[in-house]
Amino acid sequence: LQHYFIQSNLRLYKVMSSFNKEGTCLCKKTKYIAHGEAIMSALCHCKACSRAVGMSPVHLILLKPSEGSEDVLDVKEGEIKVVHGMGKMRHAICTDCGVCIYQYPE
C-alpha cells in the first residue's frame, strides 16, 4: 500500500482523520482534490524537501488512500508530471509552472 506526502499550506490536521481538500498549483492551471486518511502532519526541514519547493520548512501531510481507492489525488484540470527528486523520492509537478503538488517514495 503506497503512502503519499501532500505538500500543503493548509492548517495542521489531526492524525488519522479523513482528509478531503481541493487545491491548485501556483499558476492555477492544475486543479486537484487530495483525499485519504491523514496519518501524519509535520514540518520537514530536510534538503530534499527544501529543494523540491524552494523553501524550508515544508508542511507535509502523509495520506493513506481510502479503502477501495488506489490513489490520494484526483486531477480535475491541467496535467502533472512525475520527476525523480533527491534520494528515493518522486515528485508530481505541474507541467506548466513546475510546482510540486505531491511526492512519494520510489
N, C-alpha and C positions, 0 to 999 in steps of 0.2 A: 504494500500500500504506500503510495507516494504522498509525501507531505510537501506543502508549498509555503514559501515565505512571501507574503504580500507586503510590499513597501507602502507605507501609509503615512499620511499626515493627519489621520483621524485620531480621536481620543483613544485611550487605552481601553481594552476590553477585558471582561472577566474571563479567566481561564475556564475552558470547557463550556463556553456559551456559543449559541448559534450566531453566525456572522453572515450578514447579507447586505452588502453595500454597493452602490453604484459609484463609478469613478471614471476619470478621464486622464489622458496624458497631458503634457504641458500645452501642446498645440490644439488640443480638444478634438482631433480627428479620430482618435481611437477611444471608443467608449466601451465600458465593460461592466459586468456585475461580478463581484467576488462573493463566493458563498461557501459555507462549510462549517466545520466545528472549530472554533478558536481554541487551540491547545496552549498557546503561549503568546505573550505580548512583551516585547523587550526593545531596548535601545542598544544597537550594535555599534561598536567603535572600531571594528577590525578594518584593515586596509582594503580587503576585497569589497566590502560593502561601501566603504567611503569612496573608493574609486568608481564603483558602479554608478553612484548617484551624484558624485561631486561634492559631498559634504559629510560631516560627521557630527553627531551620531545619526544613524538611520533607524527609524521606527519600523520594526518588523512584527508582523502578526503571523504566527505559524498556524496554518489551516490544514485540517484533515478533510478530505472530501466527505460530503454527506453520504449516508448509506444509500446505495443504489446509483451513486454518481461516480464518474471516473476522474473528474477534474474539479477545480475550485474556481475557474474563471470562464465566463461566457462573454466573448467579444461580440458586442452589439453593432458597432460601426468601426471602420478602419481595419488595419491589419497589424499583427505583431510578428516579430521575427525572433527566433531563439539564437543566441550567440553564446560562445564559451566565455566564461569570466575567469577571474583568478582562481587558482586552486581547482576544486572539483565542483564549482557551481556553474549553472547555466542561467542566463538572464533572458527574459522575454521583454523585448523593447518595441516601442512604437516605430514603425518603418518610416514615418515622416520626421519626427523630432528627436528620436533616439532615447527618450526617457524610459528607464527601466520600470516595468509595471509589476513583474514578479520574478522570483528566482527559485531555483530548486537544485538539489544535488544531482550529479550525474548518476 
